Structures are given as C-alpha cells and as structure tokens.
Amino acid sequence: MIGQLGRNLAALALVFVLRLTNQVSLCPAATVIFCYVGATIIDVTEAGEERAMTPGKLRSLGETAMMERKYNDAVSLYRQAIDMEPENARNWYQLYNVHKRMRSLNDALTDLTKAVELEPKPAWRVLKGKLLMNLGQCDQAALEFSLANKDKQSADASSGVKEANECAGLLRSAMSSYQKEDWKTTVTMLERALAFTLDTPDLLFLKAQSEYHTEDYYGTVSDTGKILKNYPKHIEAYQLRGEAYVRLNEMDAAVKHFREGLKLDPEHKGCKAGHKFVKTITKKDKKATEAFDKGDYETAINKWWEAMNHDITLLAFVRPALLKVVKAHIALKQYDQAIEEAQKHVNNEESVEGLHALGEAQLAAEMFDKAVQTHHRAMEIAPEDKKRFCQQKLEEAKVALKQSKEKNYYKILGVPRNAKLKEIKKSYRELALKWHPDKNSDNPEKAEKMFQDISEAYEVLSDKELRGKYDRGEEVFENQGGGPQHHHMDPNMFFQQHFHHGGGGRGGGPRMHFRHG
C-alpha cells in the first residue's frame, strides 16, 4: 500500500514539474494519468506504470491542444494517431482542421483529400471543394462539388458548382488575356476570380505584373505587399515591388526591396540589375543637386541629363528633374533654353508645376503677356488646395506686366525677379561702376540718367520692405502715382555709402533727384 502511494506521488510530482516548465499540455486528474511533453506522450497509471497510448487518447489530446492553440503539438498528436491508424479517415480529417486553422491550406488539402479517399462523405467533399476554391483550383473544385451533389440534395454543393464554374471561367479568360498581353482585361478577370480565393500567391503575382504593365504601380505595390506578408521569401515579388517603386520615383523603398531579394539570392539577376540602376541615377541626381547648390549650373544641367537619359521613359524621375534643369537655365540667364525645356514638360503632360516653371522662364525672358497667360492656365487646372498659390503667381505675373510698361527695376539691374540680394548687389556694383558719370565724360547726360536709375533700382530691390511692395505692384514711395514725385537721394552719396569709394565720387557736385510717376 505504501509502495503504491509512493509511485503515485512520484508520477504526480513529475507532472507538476513539467507543468511548471510549460512542457505539459494535459494531465487529467483521473484514475489514469496521461500527458504529453512536447511531442512525447506519457501515460501513467495509478501504479505509476507507463502504458501505450491509444489513437482515441491521441485524438483527445489533439483536440485539447487545438483549444489551447498549440497547433504544432496538435499536428504531432494527430500524426501519431495516423501512424497507428492510417486508414482511419477521422484522423486525417482532424489533421485537416489543424492545418486549416494554421492557414497551411496546401497541407490541409492533402489531409482532406486522404480523408475523402477513405470515407467519401458528401459534406467532406463540399469542404474539399471550398478549399480548392480558396487555393484557386476552381476546375477541380467544380468536379468535387458535382460529386458531392450526386443526389441533387445538397444546396451547398449546388451553389458551390455554380461559383466554381464561374471562377474557372474567369481564370481561363485571365490566362488567355495574359498570353495576349491584354493587361487591362487580365487585371479585371483576375480581380473577379480572386474574390473566390483565399491563398493564391501565383494568381496575385500575375495580377501585380499586369498592373505594372498598365502603369498602375500603386496596385503592383499593394498586391506584392500582400504576397510578401504571407510569403516573405518570394524573391520575384521583391523584385517586382522594387521595380514599381522605381517607376514611382520612390528610390529608397526600391533599394530596400532589391536588397531584401539579394539577401535570399545574392546572384539574382533582376534584383542586381534593379539595385544597380537605382544607385546609378540617384548618384547622378545627387551630384547635380550639389553642383546646383554651389552655383555650378552647367555641371548640374549635364548631370541631370545624364541621369534622365539613363531611362528617359522613367517619367516620375524625368519630369521633376526637367524642372530643375529649367531653374538652372534661368540662373544662367539662358531663357530660351529654359522656356524650351519647360515647354517639353507641359507638352508631355500639363500640370500646375510645369506651367509655373514655364511662366517663370517667360517672366525672366520678359515675355510678360505670355507669362500672364501661362499662369492663368495654371490657375484654371489647379486643384482647390493649390488655387491660392496659383492666384499669387498670377498676380505676380500681372504686376510684372504692368511694371514692364513703366520703370522696371529688375530689367535696369539685369537680374531675374527671383534674384537673391547677393546677385542684386553684384549687378549694382558692376553697373554703377560702368555708368558712373566720372567715367562717361563723352556722354554725361545718358550716364547721369543711367546712374540715377541704377541707384534707384538698387535702393528698392535691396530693401526687403520696398521690394515686397514693388513686387506686389504697390506704391514704393509716398504719394507715388499722384503726379511727379521726387525721392531725394544723391546717387553718388548712395554709391559711396554702399561701396566706400574714397576718391571716385563727386562730393561737391549737384544733388540728383529720382523722379517717379
């Protein structure tokens, strides 16, 4: 009696320790103690003796593991039951349930197929038909539903046949369209067919490819993302998604996906080529930007064209790069080239950004009427969130047109309307030295007039507040516009104050008066 009690206590102690280490899933308190430690089954009697597990007990433990969501343990238990009773359809059916819960649908299909072979229940055939539909095998699904509905009594089987035939027809149409490279039809057919399926990465990949060919790159990104979520080693999906990001000019995301693909296969040709392409054009774009920032506009233009010519069809990159080229030409005062490149952008596809670039180039070239027309067109096509900015640009063009018929300070100094203070000061210095009356004794009247205008223009454009008024078309000086107005400023004194010329001025000469109006 004491010996039996000792054996029972030893067995219970083992179970207790295993429970503490989370290795035991089930040890019922009964006259028979049985539990599993990982995939190992322990069946202990009251006498502390181990004995063989039965298929029934294994199935019972499998059900418990399923309820506890320990799916790998459940698979192991049902496989042990199958090893003991391979011809028992119930074992295969239970294993199917686990694999389905784990979303291992191909394994689930293998299990259910075996169960149906052993015991062809109509209800199981219906489940198999639905599973085949989930996997995109719609022709086979239709056959399975038909077999389940031999007596014409199953509503589920009857509706299953109809849906499976519809799905199969859509897939045949999709494959035919794909072979003909009719990408839009392929996308439409696959979209409808996929509504019947659950786990079909191959079909989803065909749809993503077709979307890419229709230039629906966001669709490609979305569908390849779904594939990679469930199949993180799908290297073709990494490549295709990377290429879609390239077409969207999202180069960082593209590089990331090509690199993920290369981790799986360092010699994958598609991912290697994609990675090299992106690194090449981004390197050239970076060098162009650095040159532009340094004022080396010629180099910037050349580098941007090198990058664009790498693939001139890559419009998501080419179009914004072309606008940068326009700015560089304007900075070089190559206004005809700037207008030509901006017009290319507009001719390719009319956009607010392209029209603004064209308008700026026209303003710089003093084509004021055309600039007003261009900015007016931008205003017409602008979405609501850009209307205000477009209105501002249009008003600036109108002011420039008005000023072109009066005294144009930008034209006097020979600088563009977006010139920085450094450029304005440089131009003033050069022109003031050139037209200083002391250096133009052969034509003093013209020199006096030019020197006066140059000083007046600099006074306005070098002052942030005055320049703002001038750019808005407002009166720069008090009472301007109400008749002749004299702004008292000696241009010689002004010149000396700003550039400290000790002996070049005419300190005692007559004072000059700027006339406005």
C-alpha positions in Angstrom: 0.0 0.0 0.0 2.8 2.4 1.0 4.8 1.5 -2.1 1.8 2.2 -4.5 1.2 5.6 -2.8 4.9 6.4 -3.3 4.7 5.6 -7.0 1.6 7.7 -7.4 3.2 10.6 -5.7 6.3 10.3 -7.9 4.2 10.4 -11.0 2.2 13.4 -9.8 5.5 15.1 -8.9 6.8 14.6 -12.5 3.6 16.1 -13.9 3.8 19.1 -11.5 7.4 19.8 -12.5 6.5 19.5 -16.2 3.6 21.9 -15.8 5.9 24.4 -14.1 8.2 24.4 -17.1 5.3 24.7 -19.5 6.0 21.4 -21.1 2.8 19.7 -20.2 -0.4 20.4 -22.1 -2.8 18.0 -20.5 -2.6 15.7 -17.4 -6.2 14.9 -16.4 -6.7 14.1 -12.8 -8.3 10.6 -13.1 -7.5 7.0 -12.3 -5.2 7.2 -15.4 -2.7 10.0 -15.6 -1.6 10.8 -19.2 0.0 13.9 -20.6 2.3 15.0 -23.4 5.7 16.6 -23.0 6.2 18.4 -26.3 5.6 15.6 -28.8 6.2 12.8 -26.3 3.3 11.1 -24.7 3.3 9.9 -21.1 0.5 7.6 -19.9 0.9 6.8 -16.2 -1.4 4.5 -14.3 -2.2 4.8 -10.6 0.5 2.3 -10.1 3.0 4.7 -11.7 3.4 2.4 -14.7 3.7 3.7 -18.3 1.4 2.1 -21.0 0.9 2.6 -24.7 -1.4 5.5 -25.8 -4.4 4.7 -28.0 -5.4 6.6 -31.1 -8.5 7.7 -29.2 -6.5 9.2 -26.5 -4.2 10.9 -29.0 -7.2 12.4 -30.7 -8.5 13.7 -27.4 -5.2 15.3 -26.6 -5.1 16.8 -30.1 -8.5 18.4 -29.5 -7.2 19.9 -26.2 -4.1 21.2 -27.9 -6.3 22.8 -30.6 -8.4 24.5 -27.9 -5.2 25.8 -26.3 -4.0 27.0 -29.8 -0.9 24.7 -29.6 -1.2 23.8 -33.2 2.2 22.3 -33.7 1.5 19.9 -30.7 -1.9 19.1 -32.2 -0.3 18.2 -35.6 2.2 15.9 -33.8 -0.5 14.2 -31.9 -2.7 13.6 -34.9 0.3 12.3 -36.9 0.9 9.8 -34.2 -2.7 8.7 -34.3 -2.4 8.4 -38.1 0.8 6.2 -37.7 -1.3 3.9 -35.5 -4.5 4.0 -37.7 -3.5 5.2 -41.2 -6.8 4.0 -42.7 -9.0 5.9 -40.2 -10.4 8.9 -42.1 -11.2 10.7 -38.8 -7.5 11.1 -38.1 -6.9 12.7 -41.5 -9.9 14.9 -41.1 -8.8 16.2 -37.7 -5.3 16.9 -39.1 -7.0 18.9 -41.9 -8.8 21.0 -39.3 -5.5 21.9 -37.6 -3.7 22.8 -40.8 -6.7 24.9 -41.9 -6.6 26.7 -38.6 -2.8 27.3 -39.2 -3.6 28.6 -42.7 -1.5 25.9 -44.2 -4.0 25.3 -46.9 -1.9 23.1 -49.1 -1.2 20.8 -46.2 -4.9 20.9 -45.3 -5.9 19.9 -48.9 -3.5 16.9 -48.7 -5.1 15.8 -45.4 -8.7 16.3 -46.6 -8.1 14.5 -49.9 -6.9 11.5 -48.0 -9.9 11.6 -45.7 -12.3 11.8 -48.7 -10.5 8.8 -50.3 -11.0 6.7 -47.2 -14.5 7.9 -46.5 -16.2 9.9 -49.3 -18.7 11.8 -47.3 -20.6 14.5 -49.3 -20.1 17.0 -46.5 -16.3 16.4 -46.7 -16.4 16.8 -50.5 -18.1 20.1 -50.1 -15.3 21.2 -47.7 -12.7 20.0 -50.2 -14.4 21.9 -53.0 -14.3 25.1 -50.9 -10.7 24.5 -50.0 -9.8 24.0 -53.7 -11.6 27.3 -54.4 -9.6 29.0 -51.7 -6.4 27.8 -53.5 -7.6 28.9 -56.9 -8.1 25.4 -58.3 -11.6 26.1 -59.5 -11.9 23.5 -62.2 -11.2 20.7 -59.6 -13.5 22.4 -57.1 -16.4 22.2 -59.6 -15.7 18.5 -60.0 -15.7 17.9 -56.3 -18.9 19.9 -55.7 -20.5 17.8 -58.5 -19.5 14.6 -56.8 -20.9 15.9 -53.5 -24.2 16.7 -55.2 -25.0 13.4 -57.0 -28.3 13.1 -55.3 -29.1 16.8 -56.0 -30.0 17.2 -52.3 -27.1 19.5 -51.2 -27.7 23.2 -51.5 -24.1 23.9 -50.5 -22.8 21.6 -53.3 -25.2 23.1 -55.8 -24.2 26.7 -55.2 -20.5 25.5 -55.0 -20.7 24.1 -58.5 -22.1 27.4 -59.8 -19.4 29.5 -58.1 -16.6 27.1 -59.0 -17.6 27.2 -62.7 -17.8 31.0 -62.7 -14.3 31.2 -61.0 -12.9 28.7 -63.5 -14.3 30.7 -66.4 -12.8 33.9 -65.1 -9.4 32.3 -64.7 -9.4 30.9 -68.3 -10.2 34.4 -69.6 -7.5 35.9 -67.4 -4.9 33.4 -68.7 -5.9 34.0 -72.3 -5.7 37.7 -71.9 -2.3 37.4 -70.2 -0.9 35.4 -73.1 -2.2 38.1 -75.5 -0.6 40.8 -73.3 -4.1 42.4 -72.8 -3.1 43.6 -69.4 -6.2 45.6 -68.5 -8.5 42.6 -69.2 -6.2 40.4 -67.3 -6.4 42.6 -64.2 -10.2 42.8 -64.5 -10.6 39.0 -64.8 -8.2 38.2 -62.0 -9.8 40.8 -59.7 -13.1 39.0 -60.1 -11.6 35.5 -59.8 -9.6 36.4 -56.7 -12.8 37.2 -54.9 -13.5 33.4 -54.8 -10.0 32.6 -53.4 -8.0 32.9 -50.2 -4.4 31.9 -50.7 -3.3 32.2 -54.3 0.1 34.0 -54.5 0.7 32.9 -58.1 -2.6 34.5 -59.3 -1.9 37.6 -57.2 1.6 37.9 -58.7 0.1 37.7 -62.2 -2.3 40.5 -61.3 0.6 42.6 -59.9 2.6 42.0 -63.1 -0.4 43.0 -65.3 -0.9 46.1 -63.1 2.7 47.0 -63.7 2.2 46.8 -67.4 -0.8 49.1 -67.2 1.3 51.6 -65.2 -0.8 51.0 -62.1 2.3 51.0 -59.9 0.4 51.6 -56.7 -1.7 48.5 -57.5 1.5 46.5 -58.0 2.9 47.7 -54.7 -0.3 46.8 -52.9 -0.6 43.2 -54.3 3.1 42.3 -54.0 2.8 43.6 -50.4 0.0 41.0 -49.8 2.2 38.3 -51.2 5.2 39.1 -49.1 3.2 39.3 -45.9 2.4 35.6 -46.2 5.4 34.5 -48.3 8.4 36.6 -47.1 10.8 34.6 -49.3 9.0 35.3 -52.6 12.0 36.8 -54.4 10.1 37.7 -57.6 7.7 39.7 -55.5 10.6 41.7 -54.0 11.9 42.4 -57.5 8.6 43.4 -58.9 7.7 45.6 -55.9 11.2 47.3 -56.2 10.6 48.0 -59.9 7.2 49.5 -59.1 8.8 51.8 -56.5 11.3 52.9 -59.2 8.5 53.9 -61.5 7.0 55.9 -58.7 10.4 57.6 -58.1 10.5 56.2 -54.5 14.1 55.2 -54.8 14.8 54.4 -51.1 11.9 51.9 -51.0 13.1 50.4 -54.3 16.6 49.8 -53.0 15.2 48.3 -49.8 13.3 45.7 -51.8 16.1 44.9 -54.2 18.4 44.3 -51.2 15.8 42.0 -49.5 15.7 39.9 -52.7 19.5 39.8 -52.8 19.6 38.5 -49.2 17.7 35.5 -50.5 19.8 35.1 -53.6 22.9 37.3 -53.9 23.2 36.5 -57.6 19.5 37.2 -58.6 19.8 39.0 -61.9 16.6 41.0 -61.6 17.4 42.4 -58.2 21.0 43.0 -59.0 20.1 45.0 -62.2 17.4 47.0 -60.3 19.7 47.9 -57.5 22.5 49.0 -59.9 20.0 51.1 -61.9 18.7 53.0 -58.8 22.2 53.6 -57.4 23.4 55.0 -60.8 20.6 57.6 -61.3 20.4 58.6 -57.6 24.2 59.2 -57.6 24.0 61.4 -60.7 21.0 63.3 -59.2 22.9 63.9 -56.0 25.9 65.3 -57.9 23.7 67.5 -60.0 22.0 68.9 -56.8 25.4 69.6 -55.2 26.6 71.4 -58.3 23.4 73.5 -58.4 23.8 74.5 -54.8 27.4 75.6 -55.4 26.2 77.7 -58.4 27.8 75.4 -61.0 24.7 75.3 -63.1 26.3 73.9 -66.3 27.5 70.8 -64.4 24.1 70.5 -62.7 22.4 70.5 -66.1 24.7 68.0 -67.6 24.4 65.6 -64.6 20.6 65.8 -64.6 20.6 65.0 -68.3 22.9 62.0 -67.7 20.5 60.7 -65.1 17.4 61.3 -67.2 19.0 59.7 -70.3 19.6 56.6 -68.3 15.9 55.8 -68.8 14.1 58.7 -70.5 10.8 56.7 -70.1 11.0 57.0 -66.3 8.7 60.0 -66.2 8.3 60.0 -62.4 12.0 60.9 -62.2 12.4 62.8 -65.6 9.6 65.3 -65.1 10.8 66.7 -61.7 14.5 66.6 -63.0 13.4 68.6 -66.0 12.0 71.3 -63.8 15.4 71.5 -62.0 17.1 71.9 -65.4 14.7 74.8 -66.2 15.8 76.6 -62.9 19.4 76.1 -63.8 19.0 77.6 -67.3 17.2 80.6 -65.7 20.0 81.0 -63.3 22.4 81.1 -66.3 20.1 83.6 -68.0 19.6 81.1 -70.8 16.0 82.0 -71.0 15.3 80.4 -74.4 16.6 77.0 -73.3 14.6 77.3 -70.0 11.4 78.0 -72.0 12.2 75.1 -74.4 12.6 72.6 -71.5 9.6 73.9 -69.6 7.5 73.6 -72.7 8.6 69.9 -73.1 7.3 69.3 -69.6 4.0 70.9 -70.4 3.6 69.1 -73.7 4.3 65.8 -72.1 1.5 66.3 -69.5 0.0 69.6 -68.4 0.5 70.2 -64.7 0.5 73.2 -62.3 4.2 72.7 -61.6 5.1 72.6 -65.3 3.1 75.7 -66.1 4.6 77.6 -63.2 8.1 76.7 -64.4 7.2 77.8 -67.9 5.7 81.1 -66.6 8.8 81.8 -64.5 11.0 81.3 -67.6 8.8 83.6 -69.6 8.9 86.2 -67.0 12.7 86.0 -66.9 12.7 86.4 -70.7 10.5 89.5 -70.3 7.7 87.7 -72.2 5.2 89.2 -69.8 2.0 88.7 -71.7 2.7 85.1 -72.3 3.7 84.6 -68.7 0.3 86.0 -67.6 -1.4 83.6 -70.0 0.6 80.6 -68.7 -0.1 81.4 -65.0 -3.8 81.9 -65.8 -3.9 78.4 -67.3 -2.2 77.0 -64.2 -5.0 78.7 -62.2 -7.6 77.0 -64.3 -6.4 73.5 -63.9 -5.2 73.8 -60.2 -6.9 71.6 -57.6 -8.6 73.5 -54.7 -5.6 73.1 -52.4 -3.4 74.9 -54.9 -5.7 77.7 -56.1 -4.4 80.2 -53.6 -0.8 79.7 -54.6 -1.7 79.9 -58.3 -3.6 83.1 -57.7 -0.5 84.6 -56.1 1.7 83.6 -59.0 -0.8 85.0 -61.5 -0.9 88.3 -59.6 2.9 88.5 -59.7 2.9 88.0 -63.4 0.3 90.7 -63.8 2.4 93.1 -61.7 5.5 92.3 -63.8 3.5 93.0 -67.0 2.4 96.4 -65.6 5.9 97.3 -64.4 7.3 96.3 -67.8 5.4 99.3 -69.3 6.9 101.6 -66.6 10.2 101.6 -64.9 11.4 98.0 -64.4 14.0 97.8 -61.7 14.8 94.2 -62.4 15.5 95.0 -66.0 17.5 98.0 -65.1 19.8 95.9 -62.9 19.6 92.9 -65.4 18.6 90.4 -62.7 15.7 87.9 -62.7 12.7 88.6 -60.4 13.7 85.9 -58.1 17.3 87.2 -57.7 18.9 87.0 -54.3 20.4 90.0 -52.6 23.9 88.9 -53.3 23.2 88.8 -57.0 21.4 92.2 -56.9 24.4 93.8 -55.1 26.9 92.4 -57.5 24.9 93.6 -60.5 24.5 97.1 -59.0 28.2 97.4 -58.3 29.2 96.4 -61.9 26.6 98.7 -63.5 27.3 101.7 -61.1 31.0 101.5 -61.9 30.2 101.2 -65.6 27.8 104.2 -65.7 29.4 106.4 -63.1 29.4 110.0 -64.6 33.1 110.4 -63.9 33.8 107.6 -66.3 31.4 108.8 -69.1 32.5 112.3 -69.8 31.8 111.8 -73.5 28.1 111.2 -72.8 27.3 112.8 -69.4 23.5 113.1 -69.9 23.0 109.4 -70.6 25.4 108.5 -67.8 23.6 110.7 -65.3 20.2 109.1 -66.3 21.5 105.5 -66.2 23.4 106.1 -62.9 20.3 107.5 -61.3 18.1 104.6 -62.5 20.6 102.0 -61.4 20.9 103.6 -57.9 17.1 103.9 -57.6 16.6 100.2 -58.6 19.2 99.1 -56.1 17.7 101.2 -53.3 14.3 99.4 -53.9 15.4 95.9 -54.6 18.0 95.8 -51.8 15.4 96.7 -49.2 13.1 93.8 -48.2 10.1 96.0 -47.4 10.4 98.2 -50.5 11.0 95.2 -52.8 7.9 93.5 -51.4 5.8 96.5 -52.2 7.3 96.7 -55.7 6.7 93.0 -56.4 3.1 93.4 -55.3 2.6 96.4 -57.5 2.1 98.7 -54.6 3.5 102.3 -54.3 7.1 102.1 -53.3 7.4 105.8 -52.1 4.8 108.0 -50.6 2.4 109.8 -52.9 3.8 107.8 -55.9 1.4 107.9 -58.8 -0.3 111.2 -57.8 1.8 113.3 -60.2 5.5 113.8 -60.4 7.2 112.8 -57.2 10.8 113.4 -56.3 12.6 111.0 -54.0 15.6 112.9 -52.7 18.7 110.7 -52.9 22.1 111.6 -54.2 23.2 108.5 -56.2 26.9 109.5 -55.7 26.4 109.6 -51.9 24.4 106.4 -52.1 27.2 104.7 -54.1 29.9 105.8 -51.7 27.9 104.8 -48.6 27.4 101.3 -50.0 30.8 100.7 -51.6 33.1 103.1 -49.8 34.8 104.7 -52.8 37.0 107.4 -51.3 38.2 109.3 -54.4 35.8 108.4 -57.2 32.8 110.5 -56.2 31.8 114.0 -57.0 31.3 115.1 -53.4 30.6 118.7 -54.1 28.6 118.2 -57.3 24.9 118.9 -57.8 22.4 116.6 -55.9 20.5 114.2 -58.1 16.7 113.7 -57.7 14.9 110.4 -58.5 11.7 111.2 -60.4 8.7 108.8 -60.1 5.5 109.0 -62.0 
